[in-house]
Each structure stands twice: as structure tokens, then as C-alpha cells.
Amino acid sequence: MSNYKNIPEISLVEKQISSKKFLPIYFLAGEDSFAINRTAEKIKEAVLPFIGSEFDVESYSMDKNEEIAPVLD
């Protein structure tokens, strides 16, 4: 279960993408890097048919010591 009440568990994200209910952005965080990487790949595979160009996709990986503000700017 997530420590933050407004952040869904990664399993919910996997259910959403398997039912073709996509969000415009995904923020995957946590200590289980295997689950995060697996889910990121599932998202990419699921949305590829809807992407016009590889230039329309952005993906970032960060360590927990990095600040997110520069990525959001």
C-alpha cells in the first residue's frame, strides 16, 4: 500500500493501461525499481500505436537525491 493517500499503487496503473485508460502523464516512484521499469515499459508498449513520432515521447529516470523541479520546467 502506498504511503501517500493520493498516489495510486503501481498495480492500479497496470490495470488502467490494460483497459486502455491512459493518462497524459505518469509519475512512477518507489523503491521497487523492477516494478517501476516493468510498468514504464508496459505504458510505452500500450501507447505506441497512438504516437505519431518518437519525438512525442519523453521519459526521465531520476535518483531519489535528485530534484524534480528542473524536469518539470
C-alpha positions in Angstrom: 0.0 0.0 0.0 1.2 3.5 -0.8 2.4 5.7 2.0 0.8 8.7 0.3 -3.0 8.7 0.2 -3.3 10.5 -3.2 -0.8 8.3 -5.1 -2.2 5.1 -6.5 -0.3 1.8 -6.3 1.6 0.7 -9.4 -0.8 -2.2 -9.8 -3.7 0.3 -10.4 -1.6 1.9 -13.2 -1.1 -1.5 -14.8 -4.9 -2.2 -14.7 -5.6 1.2 -16.3 -3.3 0.6 -19.2 -4.5 -2.9 -19.7 -8.0 -1.5 -20.1 -6.7 1.3 -22.5 -7.5 4.1 -20.0 -4.4 6.3 -20.4 -3.4 9.4 -18.5 -1.5 12.2 -20.2 1.4 11.8 -17.7 2.7 9.1 -15.3 4.9 9.6 -12.3 6.2 6.3 -11.1 8.1 6.4 -7.8 9.1 4.0 -5.1 11.8 1.5 -4.1 10.8 -1.4 -6.3 12.8 -0.5 -9.4 11.8 -3.8 -11.1 8.1 -3.0 -10.9 8.7 0.6 -11.9 10.7 -0.3 -15.0 8.2 -3.1 -16.0 5.3 -0.7 -15.7 7.1 2.0 -17.7 7.7 -0.5 -20.5 4.1 -1.6 -20.4 3.0 2.0 -20.7 5.3 2.6 -23.7 4.1 -0.5 -25.4 0.5 0.3 -24.9 0.7 3.9 -26.2 3.0 3.3 -29.1 0.1 2.7 -31.6 -1.2 6.2 -30.7 2.1 8.1 -31.0 2.8 9.9 -34.2 6.5 10.1 -33.7 9.2 9.0 -31.2 9.7 12.7 -30.7 6.3 12.8 -29.0 7.5 10.7 -26.1 9.6 11.8 -23.1 10.9 9.6 -20.3 13.0 10.5 -17.4 14.8 8.4 -14.7 16.0 10.0 -11.5 17.7 9.0 -8.4 15.9 9.8 -5.1 18.5 12.5 -4.3 17.7 14.5 -7.5 15.3 17.4 -7.6 12.2 17.1 -9.8 11.8 20.9 -10.3 14.3 21.1 -13.3 12.5 18.2 -15.0 9.1 20.0 -14.7 10.4 23.3 -16.0 
